[in-house]
Amino acid sequence: MAGEPQADCLFCKIVAGEVPATVVRETEHVVAFRDINPQAPTHVLVIPKAHYPDAASLAAAAPELAAAVLAEAGQVAADESAEAYRIVFNTGSGAGQTVFHAHAHLLAGRGLAWPPG
């Protein structure tokens, strides 16, 4: 069921404290932690504590929670003194999603030219 913790989900295990993470911000509904394989000097994942498999399902089922993820990403950027940053949601394995729990990547601290890649 959407929103319920999934036993096989890495990010649900981080939320539950079963897997360690370097948490930089946490609210009642959202947690932000450093990516273990950073692609920029600042690379923080911002996730809802409730389980949704991707950004689209999160936005459809809980738009207020999707907004909270974005707001926390902006606050992380401010805390990190990032004047320019990118927020990326990968949805589906073809787009690079490897953990199927909705999450935003906050990237900053290097040139982020468009298009990426």
PAFIVO-767757 format. One record per atom (N, C-alpha, C): atom name; residue in three letters; x, y, z. Coordinates in Angstrom, 2 decimals, always signed. Atoms other than C-alpha are relative to their C-alpha. Layout:
N
CA;ALA;X;Y;Z
...
This chain:
117
N;MET;+0.85;-1.18;+0.00
CA;MET;+0.00;+0.00;+0.00
C;MET;+0.90;+1.25;+0.00
N;ALA;-0.79;-1.24;+0.08
CA;ALA;+1.34;+3.45;-0.90
C;ALA;+0.01;+0.69;+1.36
N;GLY;-0.16;-0.70;-1.26
CA;GLY;+2.66;+5.36;+2.05
C;GLY;+0.50;-0.87;+1.13
N;GLU;-0.41;+0.93;-1.06
CA;GLU;+3.33;+2.26;+4.15
C;GLU;+1.46;-0.42;-0.21
N;PRO;-1.39;+0.45;+0.13
CA;PRO;+6.93;+1.23;+4.89
C;PRO;+0.08;-1.36;-0.72
N;GLN;-0.22;+1.24;+0.73
CA;GLN;+8.26;-1.53;+2.63
C;GLN;+1.24;-0.69;+0.58
N;ALA;-1.08;+0.74;-0.67
CA;ALA;+10.45;-4.21;+4.25
C;ALA;+1.26;-0.09;-0.85
N;ASP;-1.16;+0.16;+0.88
CA;ASP;+12.73;-4.47;+1.19
C;ASP;+0.53;+1.32;-0.55
N;CYS;-0.38;-1.31;+0.53
CA;CYS;+13.18;-0.70;+0.66
C;CYS;+1.13;+0.62;+0.82
N;LEU;-1.15;-0.60;-0.66
CA;LEU;+16.58;+0.80;+1.49
C;LEU;-0.37;+1.30;+0.69
N;PHE;+0.32;-1.30;-0.59
CA;PHE;+15.13;+4.27;+2.10
C;PHE;-0.97;-0.14;+1.17
N;CYS;+0.87;+0.26;-1.16
CA;CYS;+12.37;+2.91;+4.38
C;CYS;+0.85;-0.44;+1.19
N;LYS;-0.90;+0.43;-1.07
CA;LYS;+15.17;+1.26;+6.37
C;LYS;+0.79;+1.17;+0.57
N;ILE;-0.68;-1.21;-0.50
CA;ILE;+17.01;+4.60;+6.60
C;ILE;-0.95;+0.79;+0.88
N;VAL;+1.02;-0.72;-0.79
CA;VAL;+13.80;+6.29;+7.82
C;VAL;-0.17;-0.68;+1.36
N;ALA;+0.21;+0.76;-1.24
CA;ALA;+13.40;+3.52;+10.45
C;ALA;+1.25;-0.05;+0.88
N;GLY;-1.22;+0.05;-0.77
CA;GLY;+17.02;+3.90;+11.60
C;GLY;+0.70;-1.35;-0.06
N;GLU;-0.60;+1.32;+0.13
CA;GLU;+17.90;+0.36;+10.49
C;GLU;+1.26;+0.01;-0.85
N;VAL;-1.18;-0.17;+0.86
CA;VAL;+20.48;+1.55;+7.95
C;VAL;+0.53;+1.41;+0.28
N;PRO;-0.54;-1.32;-0.31
CA;PRO;+22.85;+4.42;+8.81
C;PRO;+0.04;+0.91;-1.23
N;ALA;-0.11;-1.02;+1.03
CA;ALA;+22.87;+7.64;+6.82
C;ALA;+0.48;+1.28;+0.67
N;THR;-0.44;-1.30;-0.52
CA;THR;+24.43;+11.08;+7.23
C;THR;-1.14;+0.98;-0.23
N;VAL;+1.20;-0.85;+0.08
CA;VAL;+21.24;+13.04;+7.91
C;VAL;+0.41;+1.46;+0.18
N;VAL;-0.29;-1.44;-0.10
CA;VAL;+21.45;+16.79;+7.29
C;VAL;-1.21;+0.79;+0.43
N;ARG;+1.24;-0.64;-0.45
CA;ARG;+17.79;+17.70;+7.92
C;ARG;-1.04;-1.08;+0.19
N;GLU;+1.11;+0.94;-0.21
CA;GLU;+14.74;+15.94;+9.26
C;GLU;-1.17;+0.77;+0.56
N;THR;+1.25;-0.55;-0.52
CA;THR;+11.13;+16.96;+9.81
C;THR;-0.90;-1.18;+0.34
N;GLU;+0.96;+1.06;-0.30
CA;GLU;+8.05;+15.01;+10.80
C;GLU;-0.26;-0.88;-1.23
N;HIS;+0.40;+0.71;+1.21
CA;HIS;+7.48;+14.01;+7.16
C;HIS;+1.11;-0.26;-1.01
N;VAL;-1.06;+0.04;+1.01
CA;VAL;+10.80;+14.34;+5.32
C;VAL;+1.35;-0.20;+0.69
N;VAL;-1.38;+0.12;-0.47
CA;VAL;+14.43;+13.31;+5.81
C;VAL;+0.94;+0.26;-1.18
N;ALA;-1.01;-0.31;+1.02
CA;ALA;+17.47;+14.57;+3.90
C;ALA;+1.34;-0.53;+0.49
N;PHE;-1.28;+0.60;-0.38
CA;PHE;+20.80;+12.74;+3.87
C;PHE;+0.95;+0.03;-1.19
N;ARG;-1.02;-0.06;+1.04
CA;ARG;+24.05;+12.78;+1.93
C;ARG;+0.01;-1.29;-0.83
N;ASP;-0.08;+1.14;+0.90
CA;ASP;+24.28;+10.51;-1.12
C;ASP;+1.32;-0.73;+0.23
N;ILE;-1.24;+0.77;-0.24
CA;ILE;+26.81;+7.69;-0.65
C;ILE;+0.90;-0.03;-1.23
N;ASN;-0.78;-0.05;+1.23
CA;ASN;+27.96;+8.12;-4.27
C;ASN;-0.21;+1.37;-0.63
N;PRO;+0.32;-1.36;+0.44
CA;PRO;+27.97;+11.91;-4.71
C;PRO;+0.47;+0.32;-1.42
N;GLN;-0.28;-0.42;+1.37
CA;GLN;+27.86;+13.35;-8.22
C;GLN;+0.35;+1.49;-0.06
N;ALA;-0.36;-1.41;-0.11
CA;ALA;+28.62;+16.90;-7.01
C;ALA;+0.49;+0.22;+1.44
N;PRO;-0.46;-0.25;-1.36
CA;PRO;+30.29;+18.47;-3.95
C;PRO;-1.13;-0.02;+1.03
N;THR;+1.21;+0.14;-0.83
CA;THR;+26.80;+18.82;-2.46
C;THR;-0.94;-0.92;-0.76
N;HIS;+0.96;+0.94;+0.60
CA;HIS;+24.63;+15.80;-3.25
C;HIS;-0.77;-0.62;+1.16
N;VAL;+0.85;+0.41;-1.11
CA;VAL;+21.80;+15.28;-0.79
C;VAL;-1.28;-0.58;-0.57
N;LEU;+1.29;+0.59;+0.36
CA;LEU;+18.79;+13.00;-1.17
C;LEU;-1.04;+0.49;+0.99
N;VAL;+1.11;-0.47;-0.83
CA;VAL;+15.51;+14.39;+0.14
C;VAL;-1.17;-0.93;-0.28
N;ILE;+1.03;+1.02;+0.18
CA;ILE;+12.84;+11.76;+0.72
C;ILE;-1.18;+0.24;+0.94
N;PRO;+1.11;+0.05;-0.95
CA;PRO;+9.37;+11.54;+2.16
C;PRO;+0.20;-1.21;+0.91
N;LYS;-0.11;+1.15;-0.89
CA;LYS;+9.29;+9.30;+5.21
C;LYS;-0.99;-1.10;-0.41
N;ALA;+0.97;+0.97;+0.50
CA;ALA;+6.20;+7.62;+3.75
C;ALA;+0.50;-0.56;-1.34
N;HIS;-0.48;+0.66;+1.22
CA;HIS;+6.89;+5.15;+0.94
C;HIS;-0.95;+0.23;-1.17
N;TYR;+0.64;-0.09;+1.32
CA;TYR;+5.84;+6.04;-2.59
C;TYR;+1.07;-0.41;-0.99
N;PRO;-1.04;+0.56;+0.85
CA;PRO;+7.64;+4.27;-5.44
C;PRO;+0.73;+1.01;-0.88
N;ASP;-0.66;-0.99;+0.86
CA;ASP;+8.40;+7.40;-7.48
C;ASP;-0.67;+1.35;+0.16
N;ALA;+0.51;-1.37;-0.13
CA;ALA;+7.78;+11.13;-7.83
C;ALA;-1.43;+0.13;-0.51
N;ALA;+1.34;-0.11;+0.56
CA;ALA;+4.68;+10.68;-9.98
C;ALA;-1.05;-0.54;+0.97
N;SER;+0.97;+0.57;-0.94
CA;SER;+2.93;+8.42;-7.47
C;SER;-0.09;+0.85;+1.27
N;LEU;+0.00;-0.90;-1.15
CA;LEU;+3.95;+10.74;-4.62
C;LEU;-0.87;+1.22;-0.29
N;ALA;+0.75;-1.21;+0.36
CA;ALA;+2.55;+13.80;-6.41
C;ALA;-1.49;-0.28;-0.14
N;ALA;+1.41;+0.35;+0.19
CA;ALA;-0.71;+12.02;-7.30
C;ALA;-0.70;-0.30;+1.32
N;ALA;+0.63;+0.46;-1.25
CA;ALA;-1.36;+10.54;-3.84
C;ALA;+0.12;+1.01;+1.14
N;ALA;-0.27;-0.88;-1.15
CA;ALA;+0.12;+13.19;-1.53
C;ALA;+0.69;+1.28;-0.46
N;PRO;-0.66;-1.20;+0.52
CA;PRO;+0.76;+16.53;-3.24
C;PRO;+0.61;+0.89;+1.07
N;GLU;-0.57;-0.81;-1.08
CA;GLU;+1.34;+18.26;+0.09
C;GLU;+1.33;-0.56;+0.47
N;LEU;-1.26;+0.63;-0.36
CA;LEU;+4.09;+15.77;+0.86
C;LEU;+1.05;+0.24;-1.09
N;ALA;-0.91;-0.33;+1.09
CA;ALA;+5.64;+16.31;-2.58
C;ALA;+0.51;+1.44;+0.17
N;ALA;-0.40;-1.39;-0.24
CA;ALA;+5.65;+20.04;-1.79
C;ALA;+0.97;+0.09;+1.17
N;ALA;-0.90;-0.01;-1.16
CA;ALA;+7.32;+19.33;+1.56
C;ALA;+1.40;-0.47;-0.40
N;VAL;-1.29;+0.47;+0.49
CA;VAL;+10.10;+17.40;-0.22
C;VAL;+0.72;+1.15;-0.71
N;LEU;-0.61;-1.12;+0.71
CA;LEU;+10.72;+20.38;-2.51
C;LEU;+0.41;+1.12;+0.95
N;ALA;-0.33;-1.05;-0.96
CA;ALA;+10.61;+22.85;+0.38
C;ALA;+1.25;-0.36;+0.81
N;GLU;-1.18;+0.43;-0.74
CA;GLU;+13.15;+20.80;+2.34
C;GLU;+1.25;+0.03;-0.87
N;ALA;-1.15;-0.08;+0.91
CA;ALA;+15.40;+20.56;-0.72
C;ALA;+0.50;+1.44;-0.07
N;GLY;-0.39;-1.41;+0.00
CA;GLY;+15.38;+24.35;-0.87
C;GLY;+0.67;+0.41;+1.29
N;GLN;-0.61;-0.32;-1.29
CA;GLN;+16.20;+24.56;+2.83
C;GLN;+1.39;-0.62;+0.12
N;VAL;-1.33;+0.62;+0.01
CA;VAL;+19.08;+22.10;+2.43
C;VAL;+0.95;+0.86;-0.82
N;ALA;-0.84;-0.86;+0.84
CA;ALA;+20.42;+24.28;-0.40
C;ALA;+0.42;+1.25;+0.77
N;ALA;-0.32;-1.19;-0.79
CA;ALA;+20.23;+27.32;+1.87
C;ALA;+1.00;-0.35;+1.11
N;ASP;-0.91;+0.43;-1.08
CA;ASP;+21.92;+25.43;+4.74
C;ASP;+1.41;-0.26;-0.53
N;GLU;-1.28;+0.31;+0.63
CA;GLU;+24.69;+24.38;+2.33
C;GLU;+0.62;+1.21;-0.70
N;SER;-0.44;-1.24;+0.67
CA;SER;+25.09;+27.99;+1.08
C;SER;+0.12;-0.16;-1.50
N;ALA;+0.01;+0.22;+1.45
CA;ALA;+24.29;+26.83;-2.44
C;ALA;-0.77;+1.14;-0.67
N;GLU;+0.65;-1.09;+0.72
CA;GLU;+23.59;+29.86;-4.60
C;GLU;-0.70;-0.50;-1.25
N;ALA;+0.61;+0.63;+1.16
CA;ALA;+22.79;+27.67;-7.61
C;ALA;-0.03;-1.50;+0.26
N;TYR;+0.13;+1.43;-0.25
CA;TYR;+21.53;+24.12;-7.45
C;TYR;-1.01;-0.59;-0.94
N;ARG;+0.95;+0.74;+0.83
CA;ARG;+19.57;+21.47;-9.28
C;ARG;-0.70;-1.00;+0.91
N;ILE;+0.81;+1.03;-0.66
CA;ILE;+16.76;+19.29;-7.94
C;ILE;-0.46;-0.96;-1.09
N;VAL;+0.32;+1.00;+1.02
CA;VAL;+16.31;+16.04;-9.89
C;VAL;-0.81;-1.13;+0.63
N;PHE;+0.76;+1.21;-0.34
CA;PHE;+13.66;+13.33;-9.59
C;PHE;+0.16;-0.95;-1.17
N;ASN;-0.05;+1.05;+1.03
CA;ASN;+14.46;+10.17;-11.57
C;ASN;-1.20;-0.90;+0.23
N;THR;+1.20;+0.83;-0.12
CA;THR;+11.30;+8.20;-12.27
C;THR;+0.10;-1.14;-1.01
N;GLY;-0.13;+1.19;+0.83
CA;GLY;+11.73;+4.66;-13.59
C;GLY;+1.45;-0.36;-0.24
N;SER;-1.38;+0.47;+0.18
CA;SER;+14.81;+2.55;-14.19
C;SER;+0.64;+0.58;-1.25
N;GLY;-0.54;-0.59;+1.21
CA;GLY;+15.21;+3.97;-17.70
C;GLY;+0.52;+1.41;+0.19
N;ALA;-0.46;-1.35;-0.32
CA;ALA;+15.73;+7.39;-16.14
C;ALA;+1.08;+0.00;+1.07
N;GLY;-1.07;+0.10;-0.99
CA;GLY;+18.28;+6.10;-13.64
C;GLY;-0.46;-0.23;+1.42
N;GLN;+0.46;+0.27;-1.36
CA;GLN;+16.06;+5.42;-10.63
C;GLN;+0.44;-1.39;+0.41
N;THR;-0.48;+1.30;-0.48
CA;THR;+17.69;+2.63;-8.62
C;THR;-0.63;-0.40;+1.33
N;VAL;+0.75;+0.30;-1.22
CA;VAL;+15.82;+2.90;-5.30
C;VAL;-1.42;+0.48;-0.25
N;PHE;+1.38;-0.33;+0.37
CA;PHE;+12.07;+2.79;-5.83
C;PHE;-0.80;+0.47;+1.21
N;HIS;+0.63;-0.79;-1.06
CA;HIS;+11.14;+5.16;-3.02
C;HIS;+0.23;+1.43;-0.48
N;ALA;-0.12;-1.36;+0.55
CA;ALA;+10.43;+8.71;-4.23
C;ALA;+1.11;+0.76;+0.71
N;HIS;-1.06;-0.80;-0.59
CA;HIS;+13.42;+10.96;-3.71
C;HIS;+0.47;+1.06;-0.99
N;ALA;-0.58;-1.09;+0.78
CA;ALA;+14.88;+14.23;-4.91
C;ALA;+1.48;+0.02;+0.25
N;HIS;-1.44;-0.22;-0.12
CA;HIS;+18.57;+14.68;-5.61
C;HIS;+0.22;+1.51;-0.01
N;LEU;-0.42;-1.40;-0.01
CA;LEU;+19.83;+18.11;-4.58
C;LEU;+1.49;+0.02;-0.34
N;LEU;-1.38;-0.05;+0.48
CA;LEU;+23.05;+18.82;-6.50
C;LEU;+0.46;+1.46;-0.04
N;ALA;-0.55;-1.35;+0.01
CA;ALA;+25.25;+21.88;-6.03
C;ALA;+1.51;-0.06;+0.19
N;GLY;-1.41;-0.10;-0.29
CA;GLY;+28.82;+23.05;-5.78
C;GLY;+0.92;-0.23;-1.19
N;ARG;-0.79;+0.11;+1.22
CA;ARG;+29.94;+22.54;-9.38
C;ARG;-0.88;+0.51;-1.14
N;GLY;+0.78;-0.42;+1.16
CA;GLY;+28.91;+23.67;-12.83
C;GLY;-1.05;-1.02;-0.35
N;LEU;+1.11;+0.89;+0.32
CA;LEU;+25.55;+22.22;-13.74
C;LEU;-0.63;+0.44;-1.32
N;ALA;+0.46;-0.44;+1.32
CA;ALA;+25.26;+23.00;-17.44
C;ALA;-1.19;-0.84;-0.47
N;TRP;+1.14;+0.70;+0.59
CA;TRP;+22.12;+22.05;-19.34
C;TRP;+0.26;-0.19;-1.47
N;PRO;+0.58;+1.18;-0.64
CA;PRO;+21.53;+19.57;-20.78
C;PRO;+1.04;-0.79;+0.78
N;PRO;-0.94;+0.79;-0.80
CA;PRO;+23.04;+17.23;-18.20
C;PRO;+0.56;-1.16;-0.81
N;GLY;-0.54;+1.20;+0.65
CA;GLY;+25.22;+14.30;-19.15
C;GLY;+1.33;+0.20;-0.64
